[in-house]
């Protein structure tokens, strides 16, 4: 093991490239459709209802995939589930590019989201399995490429459609997904040849942890904390992706500028995605960074509500930097687990519950606006999302891991407390 760590990338290049290319492809097919709706919508028969269904599809399917994927991982293993996820995504993308109606398009988009939802869950435990000694660095790389993929596909989808049609534009993103299989095939061949089994996610005290399959995230404060934290964060992000352009245009901002504001919001996820996994693991209290990003969210929401025309780019900048909470959530999957199995369980549960909670936010944001005739109540709903996110942040701030039995934190405190010690003495320690 020591020689393995002295050469930190030896034997794992295929896994590293596989993780990074998977991250790049995860959001590309999701964000590629929106810019093309003006062309494909009339041809396939999209209306307001089906466009709303398309907007809600990713978080809903991600939620189902999040809850189901850990069982698939126990049955097939991480790498086989990743291959299945890629094949689903490729098949769905090629199929919907040939769809001749709105409902087949939606159904095949659901297949795409199922593949990518499985990929969402698989990535953190893959990092834990292959790079237990480089979790921060590899997480920084893959979270950054998630943001790159999110911003890249809207940028190129329309030019590709103008050159070859929307069907070709959508189908080409399947090739990005298919490339993921190449480095994993190389890694699998290397592992079989060398007889390698990476299990660096287990701690020295693994014998005292629950056996695989025995972890119950439904009873875990860490599991619920991360799920709540992710729900509050993702709800705000989905509201911005759905409502930022129409909100700005209603307040007199040019339509092209409103679209650019959304692209700018997405791009701002790049720097924070790169920095968060490198900085947060060094903090004894991760909530310090979370509070900083939360302040950015609050400033952005308040500015857009009170002065959407004046200072628009400042407010979008603040909200964009607030996306550091999402990078923190993905990082905490591995910081709050001790084993590859624990990482998979925590990843699936937190994303399943988190995305399910976030999926209703864009709909409620619009419904509240229509019911009240004002945007104030809708932005107040974003304030509720912030409170929810902070509740989850408090729950995951401590050192507890998902594998720890109930009462572990209290027993550790009791073990450190000397017989007859006072609370003041404990505090000084």
C-alpha positions as CSV (number, residue, x, y, z in Angstrom):
1,X,0.0,0.0,0.0
2,X,2.8,2.4,0.8
3,X,4.4,1.9,-2.6
4,X,1.0,2.5,-4.1
5,X,0.7,5.8,-2.4
6,X,4.2,6.9,-3.3
7,X,3.2,6.6,-6.9
8,X,-0.3,8.1,-6.5
9,X,-1.5,7.8,-10.1
10,X,0.2,4.5,-11.1
11,X,-2.3,1.9,-12.3
12,X,-5.2,4.3,-12.0
13,X,-5.0,6.5,-15.0
14,X,-7.8,4.7,-16.8
15,X,-10.1,5.2,-13.7
16,X,-9.1,8.9,-13.5
17,X,-9.9,9.5,-17.2
18,X,-13.1,7.5,-16.8
19,X,-14.3,9.5,-13.9
20,X,-13.5,12.8,-15.6
21,X,-15.1,12.0,-18.9
22,X,-18.2,10.6,-17.1
23,X,-18.5,13.9,-15.3
24,X,-18.1,15.9,-18.5
25,X,-21.0,13.9,-20.1
26,X,-23.4,13.9,-17.1
27,X,-25.0,17.3,-17.7
28,X,-24.3,17.8,-21.4
29,X,-27.4,15.9,-22.7
30,X,-29.6,17.5,-19.9
31,X,-28.8,21.1,-20.8
32,X,-28.6,20.6,-24.6
33,X,-32.4,20.4,-25.1
34,X,-33.5,23.8,-23.8
35,X,-31.8,26.0,-26.4
36,X,-33.3,23.8,-29.2
37,X,-37.0,23.9,-28.0
38,X,-37.7,26.7,-30.4
39,X,-36.9,24.4,-33.3
40,X,-37.9,20.9,-32.1
41,X,-40.9,22.0,-30.0
42,X,-43.2,22.9,-32.9
43,X,-42.1,19.9,-34.9
44,X,-42.8,17.4,-32.1
45,X,-45.8,19.2,-30.6
46,X,-44.5,20.6,-27.3
47,X,-46.8,22.8,-25.4
48,X,-46.6,24.6,-22.0
49,X,-47.5,21.4,-20.1
50,X,-45.0,19.1,-21.8
51,X,-42.3,21.7,-21.6
52,X,-43.0,21.8,-17.8
53,X,-42.8,18.0,-17.7
54,X,-39.5,18.2,-19.5
55,X,-38.1,20.7,-17.0
56,X,-39.2,18.5,-14.0
57,X,-37.9,15.2,-15.6
58,X,-34.2,15.4,-14.6
59,X,-34.6,15.9,-10.9
60,X,-37.5,13.4,-10.6
61,X,-35.6,10.7,-12.5
62,X,-32.4,11.5,-10.7
63,X,-34.3,11.0,-7.4
64,X,-35.5,7.6,-8.4
65,X,-32.1,6.6,-9.7
66,X,-30.5,7.8,-6.5
67,X,-32.7,5.6,-4.4
68,X,-32.3,2.5,-6.6
69,X,-28.7,2.6,-7.7
70,X,-27.1,1.6,-4.3
71,X,-28.9,-1.8,-4.6
72,X,-27.6,-2.2,-8.2
73,X,-24.1,-1.4,-7.0
74,X,-24.3,-4.2,-4.3
75,X,-25.5,-6.6,-7.0
76,X,-23.3,-5.7,-10.0
77,X,-20.4,-3.7,-8.6
78,X,-19.5,0.0,-9.3
79,X,-17.9,-0.5,-12.7
80,X,-20.7,-2.6,-14.2
81,X,-23.3,-0.1,-13.0
82,X,-21.3,2.7,-14.6
83,X,-21.2,0.8,-17.9
84,X,-25.0,0.2,-17.7
85,X,-25.5,3.9,-17.0
86,X,-23.5,4.9,-20.1
87,X,-25.3,2.4,-22.3
88,X,-28.7,3.7,-21.1
89,X,-27.6,7.3,-21.7
90,X,-26.3,6.6,-25.2
91,X,-29.4,4.6,-26.2
92,X,-31.7,7.3,-24.9
93,X,-29.9,10.1,-26.7
94,X,-29.9,8.3,-30.0
95,X,-33.5,7.3,-29.6
96,X,-34.9,10.7,-28.8
97,X,-32.9,12.2,-31.7
98,X,-35.1,10.0,-33.9
99,X,-38.4,10.5,-32.0
100,X,-41.4,11.6,-34.1
101,X,-43.6,12.9,-31.2
102,X,-43.5,14.7,-27.9
103,X,-44.3,11.7,-25.7
104,X,-41.7,9.3,-27.2
105,X,-39.2,12.2,-26.9
106,X,-40.1,12.6,-23.2
107,X,-40.0,8.8,-22.6
108,X,-36.6,8.5,-24.2
109,X,-35.4,11.6,-22.3
110,X,-36.4,9.7,-19.2
111,X,-34.1,6.9,-20.3
112,X,-31.2,9.4,-20.7
113,X,-31.9,10.8,-17.2
114,X,-32.0,7.3,-15.7
115,X,-28.5,6.6,-17.1
116,X,-27.2,9.9,-15.9
117,X,-28.9,9.6,-12.5
118,X,-27.1,6.3,-12.0
119,X,-23.9,8.1,-13.0
120,X,-24.5,10.8,-10.4
121,X,-24.6,8.1,-7.7
122,X,-21.6,6.1,-9.0
123,X,-19.0,8.9,-9.2
124,X,-18.4,9.6,-5.5
125,X,-17.8,6.0,-4.5
126,X,-15.6,5.5,-7.6
127,X,-13.5,8.4,-6.3
128,X,-13.5,6.8,-2.8
129,X,-12.5,3.4,-4.3
130,X,-9.7,4.3,-6.6
131,X,-8.4,7.6,-5.0
132,X,-8.8,7.4,-1.2
133,X,-5.6,9.3,-1.0
134,X,-6.6,12.0,-3.5
135,X,-10.3,12.6,-2.8
136,X,-10.0,16.4,-2.8
137,X,-8.0,16.7,-6.0
138,X,-10.1,14.2,-8.0
139,X,-13.4,15.6,-6.7
140,X,-12.2,19.0,-7.7
141,X,-11.6,17.7,-11.2
142,X,-14.8,15.9,-11.7
143,X,-17.1,18.6,-10.2
144,X,-15.4,21.2,-12.4
145,X,-16.1,19.1,-15.5
146,X,-19.7,18.8,-14.4
147,X,-19.9,22.6,-14.6
148,X,-18.0,22.6,-17.9
149,X,-20.5,20.1,-19.4
150,X,-23.4,22.1,-18.1
151,X,-22.2,25.3,-19.8
152,X,-20.7,23.6,-22.9
153,X,-23.8,21.9,-24.5
154,X,-26.1,25.0,-24.6
155,X,-23.2,26.9,-26.2
156,X,-22.7,24.4,-29.0
157,X,-26.2,22.9,-29.5
158,X,-27.6,25.8,-31.5
159,X,-24.7,26.1,-33.9
160,X,-24.7,22.4,-34.4
161,X,-28.4,22.5,-35.1
162,X,-28.0,25.3,-37.5
163,X,-25.4,23.4,-39.4
164,X,-27.0,19.9,-39.4
165,X,-30.4,20.0,-37.8
166,X,-31.6,19.5,-34.2
167,X,-31.6,15.7,-34.5
168,X,-27.9,15.6,-35.4
169,X,-27.2,18.1,-32.7
170,X,-28.8,16.0,-30.0
171,X,-27.4,12.7,-31.3
172,X,-23.8,14.0,-31.3
173,X,-23.8,14.3,-27.5
174,X,-24.2,10.6,-27.3
175,X,-20.6,10.3,-28.6
176,X,-19.4,12.2,-25.6
177,X,-21.1,9.6,-23.4
178,X,-19.8,6.7,-25.4
179,X,-16.2,7.9,-24.9
180,X,-16.5,7.2,-21.2
181,X,-16.3,3.4,-21.9
182,X,-12.8,3.6,-23.4
183,X,-10.8,4.5,-20.3
184,X,-12.9,2.1,-18.2
185,X,-12.2,-0.7,-20.6
186,X,-8.5,0.1,-20.3
187,X,-8.7,0.2,-16.5
188,X,-10.7,-3.1,-16.4
189,X,-8.1,-4.8,-18.6
190,X,-5.3,-3.5,-16.4
191,X,-7.1,-4.7,-13.2
192,X,-7.6,-8.2,-14.6
193,X,-4.0,-8.4,-15.8
194,X,-2.6,-7.3,-12.5
195,X,-5.2,-8.8,-10.2
196,X,-5.9,-5.4,-8.6
197,X,-8.7,-4.8,-6.2
198,X,-8.9,-1.3,-5.0
199,X,-10.5,-0.9,-1.6
200,X,-8.8,2.0,-0.2
201,X,-12.0,3.5,1.1
202,X,-12.1,1.2,4.2
203,X,-10.7,2.5,7.4
204,X,-8.5,0.6,9.8
205,X,-11.5,0.1,12.0
206,X,-13.6,-1.4,9.3
207,X,-14.2,-4.6,11.3
208,X,-16.3,-2.6,13.7
209,X,-18.5,-1.1,11.0
210,X,-21.8,-2.4,9.7
211,X,-21.5,-5.1,7.0
212,X,-22.2,-4.2,3.4
213,X,-26.0,-4.1,2.9
214,X,-26.6,-3.4,6.6
215,X,-26.3,0.4,6.4
216,X,-29.7,2.1,6.8
217,X,-29.5,5.7,5.6
218,X,-33.1,6.3,6.5
219,X,-32.0,6.2,10.2
220,X,-28.8,8.1,9.7
221,X,-28.6,11.8,10.7
222,X,-25.7,12.1,8.3
223,X,-27.8,10.7,5.5
224,X,-30.7,13.0,6.2
225,X,-28.5,16.0,6.8
226,X,-26.8,15.6,3.4
227,X,-30.1,15.0,1.7
228,X,-31.7,18.1,3.2
229,X,-28.6,20.1,2.4
230,X,-28.6,19.0,-1.3
231,X,-32.4,19.6,-1.6
232,X,-32.1,23.2,-0.4
233,X,-29.2,23.9,-2.7
234,X,-30.5,22.2,-5.8
235,X,-34.0,23.8,-5.4
236,X,-32.4,27.2,-5.8
237,X,-30.3,26.1,-8.8
238,X,-33.2,24.6,-10.6
239,X,-35.3,27.7,-10.0
240,X,-32.5,29.8,-11.6
241,X,-32.1,27.6,-14.6
242,X,-35.9,27.6,-15.2
243,X,-36.9,31.2,-14.2
244,X,-33.9,33.5,-14.4
245,X,-34.4,34.5,-18.2
246,X,-38.2,35.0,-18.1
247,X,-37.9,36.9,-14.8
248,X,-35.3,39.3,-16.2
249,X,-37.1,39.8,-19.5
250,X,-40.3,40.7,-17.5
251,X,-38.3,43.4,-15.8
252,X,-37.1,45.0,-19.0
253,X,-33.8,43.1,-19.6
254,X,-33.2,42.2,-23.2
255,X,-33.9,38.6,-24.0
256,X,-30.4,38.0,-25.3
257,X,-28.9,39.5,-22.2
258,X,-31.2,37.4,-20.0
259,X,-30.0,34.3,-21.8
260,X,-26.4,35.4,-21.3
261,X,-27.1,35.9,-17.6
262,X,-28.1,32.3,-17.3
263,X,-25.0,31.1,-19.1
264,X,-22.9,33.4,-16.9
265,X,-24.6,31.9,-13.8
266,X,-23.7,28.4,-15.1
267,X,-20.1,29.3,-15.9
268,X,-19.6,30.7,-12.4
269,X,-19.9,27.1,-11.1
270,X,-16.4,26.5,-12.6
271,X,-14.2,28.4,-10.2
272,X,-16.0,27.3,-7.1
273,X,-16.2,23.7,-8.2
274,X,-12.4,23.7,-8.6
275,X,-11.7,25.4,-5.3
276,X,-14.2,23.9,-2.9
277,X,-12.8,20.3,-2.8
278,X,-9.3,21.7,-2.3
279,X,-10.2,24.0,0.5
280,X,-13.1,22.5,2.5
281,X,-11.3,19.3,3.5
282,X,-8.8,21.5,5.3
283,X,-11.5,23.1,7.5
284,X,-12.3,21.7,10.9
285,X,-15.8,23.2,10.4
286,X,-17.1,22.9,6.8
287,X,-20.1,25.0,7.8
288,X,-17.7,28.1,7.6
289,X,-17.4,27.7,3.9
290,X,-21.1,26.9,3.6
291,X,-22.1,30.1,5.4
292,X,-19.9,32.1,3.0
293,X,-21.6,30.6,0.0
294,X,-25.0,31.0,1.6
295,X,-24.3,34.7,2.0
296,X,-23.7,34.8,-1.7
297,X,-27.0,33.1,-2.4
298,X,-28.8,35.6,-0.1
299,X,-27.2,38.6,-1.7
300,X,-28.0,37.4,-5.2
301,X,-31.7,36.6,-4.4
302,X,-32.2,40.0,-2.6
303,X,-30.5,42.0,-5.4
304,X,-32.6,40.3,-8.1
305,X,-35.8,40.9,-6.2
306,X,-35.2,44.5,-5.2
307,X,-33.2,45.8,-8.3
308,X,-33.3,43.3,-11.2
309,X,-32.4,45.9,-13.9
310,X,-29.7,47.8,-12.0
311,X,-26.8,45.7,-11.0
312,X,-28.1,42.5,-12.7
313,X,-24.7,41.1,-13.3
314,X,-23.6,41.7,-9.7
315,X,-26.6,39.8,-8.4
316,X,-26.1,36.9,-10.9
317,X,-22.4,36.9,-9.9
318,X,-23.3,36.5,-6.2
319,X,-25.8,33.7,-6.9
320,X,-23.4,32.0,-9.2
321,X,-20.7,31.9,-6.6
322,X,-23.3,30.5,-4.2
323,X,-23.2,27.3,-6.2
324,X,-20.2,26.4,-4.1
325,X,-22.8,24.7,-1.9
326,X,-23.4,22.1,-4.6
327,X,-19.7,21.3,-4.9
328,X,-19.6,21.0,-1.1
329,X,-22.5,18.6,-1.1
330,X,-20.7,16.3,-3.6
331,X,-17.5,16.5,-1.6
332,X,-19.3,15.7,1.7
333,X,-20.4,12.3,0.3
334,X,-16.8,11.1,0.8
335,X,-16.0,13.2,3.8
336,X,-18.9,11.7,5.7
337,X,-18.3,8.1,4.7
338,X,-15.5,5.7,5.6
339,X,-15.9,3.0,3.0
340,X,-16.7,2.6,-0.7
341,X,-20.0,0.9,0.2
342,X,-20.8,3.8,2.7
343,X,-20.1,6.3,0.0
344,X,-22.4,4.6,-2.5
345,X,-25.2,4.4,0.1
346,X,-24.8,8.0,1.1
347,X,-24.5,9.2,-2.5
348,X,-27.7,7.3,-3.5
349,X,-29.8,8.3,-0.5
350,X,-28.8,12.0,-0.4
351,X,-29.3,12.5,-4.2
352,X,-32.5,10.5,-4.2
353,X,-34.2,12.5,-1.4
354,X,-32.4,15.7,-2.3
355,X,-33.4,15.8,-6.0
356,X,-37.0,14.7,-5.1
357,X,-37.3,17.6,-2.8
358,X,-35.7,20.0,-5.3
359,X,-37.9,18.9,-8.3
360,X,-41.0,20.8,-7.1
361,X,-39.2,24.1,-6.5
362,X,-39.4,25.5,-10.1
363,X,-43.1,24.6,-10.3
364,X,-43.9,26.2,-6.9
365,X,-41.9,29.3,-7.8
366,X,-44.2,29.9,-10.8
367,X,-47.4,28.8,-9.1
368,X,-46.7,31.2,-6.1
369,X,-46.1,34.0,-8.6
370,X,-49.3,33.4,-10.4
371,X,-51.3,33.0,-7.2
372,X,-50.0,36.3,-5.7
373,X,-49.3,38.3,-8.8
374,X,-46.0,39.3,-7.2
375,X,-42.5,37.9,-7.2
376,X,-41.9,38.7,-3.6
377,X,-43.6,35.5,-2.3
378,X,-41.7,33.4,-4.8
379,X,-38.4,34.8,-3.6
380,X,-39.5,34.2,0.0
381,X,-39.8,30.6,-1.0
382,X,-36.1,30.7,-1.9
383,X,-35.5,32.0,1.6
384,X,-37.2,28.9,2.9
385,X,-34.8,26.8,0.7
386,X,-31.9,28.6,2.3
387,X,-33.2,27.7,5.8
388,X,-33.6,24.1,4.8
389,X,-30.1,24.0,3.4
390,X,-28.6,25.4,6.6
391,X,-30.4,22.9,8.7
392,X,-28.8,20.1,6.6
393,X,-25.4,21.9,6.9
394,X,-25.6,21.8,10.7
395,X,-26.4,18.1,10.6
396,X,-23.3,17.3,8.4
397,X,-20.9,19.7,10.1
398,X,-19.7,17.2,12.8
399,X,-17.2,14.4,12.2
400,X,-19.8,11.6,12.3
401,X,-19.8,9.2,9.3
402,X,-22.7,7.2,7.9
403,X,-21.1,3.9,9.0
404,X,-20.9,5.0,12.6
405,X,-23.4,3.2,14.9
406,X,-26.0,5.3,16.7
407,X,-24.6,7.2,19.7
408,X,-21.0,7.0,18.4
409,X,-20.5,10.8,18.8
410,X,-21.8,10.7,22.4
411,X,-19.6,7.7,23.2
412,X,-16.5,9.4,21.8
413,X,-17.2,12.5,23.9
414,X,-17.7,10.3,27.0
415,X,-14.4,8.4,26.3
416,X,-12.5,11.7,26.1
417,X,-14.0,13.0,29.3
418,X,-11.9,12.3,32.5
419,X,-13.7,10.8,35.5
420,X,-15.0,13.6,37.6
421,X,-14.2,16.1,34.8
422,X,-16.4,19.2,34.5
423,X,-18.0,20.6,31.4
424,X,-15.6,23.6,31.5
425,X,-12.7,21.2,31.5
426,X,-14.2,19.4,28.6
427,X,-14.6,22.7,26.7
428,X,-11.0,23.6,27.2
429,X,-10.0,20.2,25.7
